[in-house]
Amino acid sequence: MPVEFLTDVQAAAYAAFDGAPSRTELERFFFLDDADREMVEGKRRSHNRLGFASQLTTVRYLGVFLDDPTDVPAEVVDYLAEQLGIKDSSVLKAYGERENTRPDHVRELRRVLEYTEFAEAEAELRVWVDARAWTTGEGPKALFDAAVGWLRERRVLLPGVTTLARLVASVREAANQRLWDTLYGLLSIGQRAVLDSLLTVPPGVRVSELDRLRRGPVRISGPQMKWALERAEEIADFGMGWLDVSGIPPRRLAELSRYGVDGKASLLRRHGDSRRLATLLATAVYLTSRAVDDALDLLEVLIATKLLARAERETAKQKMKTLPRVERASAKLATAFQVVFSTTSEHVDTDTGEIAPPEVETFEAMWERIEAVVPRHELAAAIAALFELTPPLDSDADEAWRSMLVTRFPTVRPFLKLLVQVVDFGASPEGLPVLKALKTLPDLMGRKKVGPDEIDTSLLVGSWRRLVLTAPHLEPGTVDWKAYVFCVLESFHRMLRRREVFAKNSSKWGDPRAKLLDGEAWEQVRPTVPASLNLPGEPGEHLAARAALLHGTYREVAGRVPANSQIVFDDDGRLHFAALEPEPEPASLLDLRKAVEAMMPRVDLPEVLLEVFSWTGADQAFTSITGGEARLKELHVTIAALLVAHSCNVGYTPVIGSAYALKYGTLSHVDQTYLRLATYRAANATLIEHQAMIPLAQAWGGGLVASVDGMRFVVPVPSVYARPNPRYFGRRGGATWLNMINDQAAGLGGKVVAGTPRDSLYVLDVLYDRDGGKRPEMIVTDTASYSDIVFGLLTLAGFAYAPQLADLPDQKMWRIDRTADYGAFTDAARGRVDLARIERQWEDILRIIGSIHTGAVRAYDVIRMLSRDGRPIPLGDAIAHYGRIAKSLHILRLADEPGYRRQIKAQANLQEGRHALARKIFHGRSGQLYQRYQDGMEDQIGALGLVLNAVVLFNTRYMDAAVNQLRADGFDVRDEDVARLSPFVRQHINMLGRYSFQLPDLPGGLRPLRDPDAVDGE
């Protein structure tokens, strides 16, 4: 029978061998060091030594002494026998023939290894489980596994599975109840009534108040912006954002709010008072800031796309329409003035040098000549046309579209007053004048006359000064307040994006400077964070060492230039690389690839997921958002079906079946209750861990090289979270999935962002927010992710940054010593790194990278904060100078090591292969993403990322088995060929139509491989 939340299989696997340990586990837990050998060698007879070694290593691996110490996998016995020099491992069967041998050895091991009974540690474990459950909100299975790990680390013998499972369940339930009671206790009677009213369905409508309020804006328009602000105001009026919830772990509050945002109102109503109202409070707190985020997201895209960009487009169209008139008028004027110059100027004979007088001597004669080619009335019309169609001489290039922008005032009229009322804006000193001007706009709107002393004329830059102060239709002493509104909005939009103006009641659009570690918070972590990043408190020696490394590398690489046929320098001293020739594919590789792919078993995509679940238990990561235990039969089948529906972008219809687990109602309930970004990530971590254990994956790499790149999705439905880009999305909007993959082909995580922003803004956030796996050491990106500031931040964070530099001749190389002779690189190294600039800013540099490293602030916000209109602030400039050292070292390595270039190219190709497989999986609806909200995008792409990793894991394990089989059969299998196999093969997996959810019996753990020599289809 299952032990509460554990299945029969999981309960049986507790404190027991579940198949043979991997090679990595054998080396970690079953290796006998000198102290182990000393204990073992003290035993007489080989079977006692082998049995004692078996008990010694088994308790280390499982956390218990087995009742039958001979009941261990043969691989373990053989590994131990080999270390002890025992040729016949079958002698283990004789261990324990003497009745007292086993208990005597157990007592000795407990004493020597200092193992304690569970009863002695139970109270301490309860405290630990309670703290973990309170702070993380993990599911019971995750807590159970963590408790097992805690006991093993402290050498506490594991109790019975029922005992530990019930302890975890009871402590977790108590922690949940304490969470609900704590939040419930913050509410007054009136506030409880207000929150409960959210679950009511008003007369005449079909949805509850909660359903209405949790739906954000979709369309990009002025009226929708007004509605978004009214929604934010209505939610803020509940007053829940003012309650002090700082005593609640942020993760738990977020988990509760996610349940409130995603769960059905009818389901929420069923819960008891404390749980129901705690959930509603967390939801209201979350929605208070989220509604402002939504409104400002909409405002940003509205100004950028519907106002600024549209005005520029319409102006360009208008110019194109008037271009023929301008051309004709200009031609007539040019013809007339050509006559003027030719008839009124002296002429010089170039052969004789003789000077001839002008052809005409009077004004009237000149006009006779002009009118012979251009009649006077046509000339007057041409001049009038040019005055009409072209800007004044003192105008600028922006005046035309800004004039067009002013005509769009009806778009902003509905929401301007609400904007400054609902959003609590703050500003830096640079943004303060713009914020002050923004707050005055409601008082100017609708008035017939506004004087120049009522506006901030210092904001009138460029053509705005003419449009606001001297427009032709203005009365003397007045200004065009509509033009002033757009002047302020343009500056406000720029300052908002730079966070010089920020929203205090927003999480996304808040002030990143306020989130940076400072004061006491910084002093607490200052000794540890720089140490963990291997950065000194004082920069002198560190910078000197970096300078010496750069200088020495220049000299070494320059010395090898004559023998380096891969690089050349042009006449300006700029560096060029020869094209990197693709590595040839020998016949042995082609034969191996063909044989391995032919051996892969044919399966449906759901079968892949079910089989991977059976290997890894990844389906256990899908816990209920309600915090309750799973009460559904065949839950793993439903989860597999939903993963197929979402990752293939086909919806429920192809996966619905007659079985209870595949009925529409079951699918809908599990989708809303179990599938969310947090559970996708938890399941993904399990898959990453198992991928790393497969020998074939280890042949591909050590998991320390990773790449980050974007995959684009068209979003054909109205959405604030999509952005236009004709190159990728045509006439539609779109979003980008920035995802990371390591050199073992495991996807480590990703992030969905609107449109196609520069990858460099998000690379660090993706790296720090990975789902699992080893922390990568080398990071590969494309050129779009490159910037000197990003180079600096990644280097400070301890990563080796290796972007592909497609436009290498345009990349400036940097030096520190102006006078140094670097041979062929002397002209290329034309930039100078200012170490003094870095040293002056070092303390703030440490605070910046420390804030990112600890998660206090997003790297995205920091990078935007470090630049102003494409130019770095002094702190950003210092970080950029630090990054230029690493950048120059990177370029030198690219020039000197063709193998380094190939490694980068291979990792980039690996990511391209993953994206190609992702396109094949995400085939429904033409591969377009039909999600209006960012949460929905992240959830669906999270499903795609998880299925990608499951397919790769499935392929890797079967390919590894195929390689082993081919070796056993005498096939020519070379290690260098194995390292070039791709896990992204897909011909053997059915991803279309209706699917099979039947998992066959796998007595050996795997399906039988196909015969590579069989005729296809047999």
Secondary structure, DSSP 8 states (H G I E B T S, - for coil): ---TTS-HHHHHHTTS--S---HHHHHHHS---HHHHHHHHTSSSHHHHHHHHHHHHHHHHHSS--SSTT-S-HHHHHHHHHHHT-S-GGGGGGTT-STTHHHHHHHHHHHHHT-B-HHHHHHHHHHHHHHHHHHH---HHHHHHHHHHHHHHTTB----HHHHHHHHHHHHHHHHHHHHHHHHHT--HHHHHHHHHTT---TT-SS-HHHHHT----S-SHHHHHHHHHHHHHHHTT-GGGS--TTS-HHHHHHHHHHHHHS-HHHHHTS-HHHHHHHHHHHHHHHHHHHHHHHHHHHHHIIIIIIIIHHHHHHHHHHHHHHHHHHHHHHHHHHHHHHHHHHHS-EE-TTT--EE--S--SHHHHHHHHHHHS-HHHHHHHHHHHHHHS--TT--TTHHHHHHHHTTHHHHTTTHHHHHHHS-EEE-TTTHHHHHHHHHHHHHTT-S---GGGS-GGG--THHHHHHHS-TT--TT---HHHHHHHHHHHHHHHHHTTSEEETT-SSSS-HHHHS--HHHHHHHTTTHHHHTT--SS-HHHHHHHHHHHHHHHHHHHHTGGG-TTEEE-TT--EEE---------HHHHHHHHHHHHHS--EEHHHHHHHHHHHH-GGGG---TTS-----TTHHHHHHHHHHHHHTT--SGGG--SSGGGSHHHHHHHHHHH-SHHHHHHHHHHHHHHHHTSHHHHHH--S-EEEEEEEEEEE-S--TT-EE-HHHHTTSEEEEEEEEEETTS-EEEEEEEES---GGGTHHHHHHT--SS---SEEEE-GGG--HHHHHHHHHTT-EEEE--TTGGGS--EES-TT---GGGTTT--EE--HHHHHHTHHHHHHHHHHHHTTSS-HHHHHHHTEETTEE-HHHHHHHHHHHHHHHHHHHHHHH-HHHHHHHHHHHHHHHHHHHHHHHHS-GGGG----SSHHHHHHHHHHHHHHHHHHHHHHHHHHHHHHHHHHHTT----HHHHTT--TT--TTEE-SSS--------TTSS-----TTS-TT-
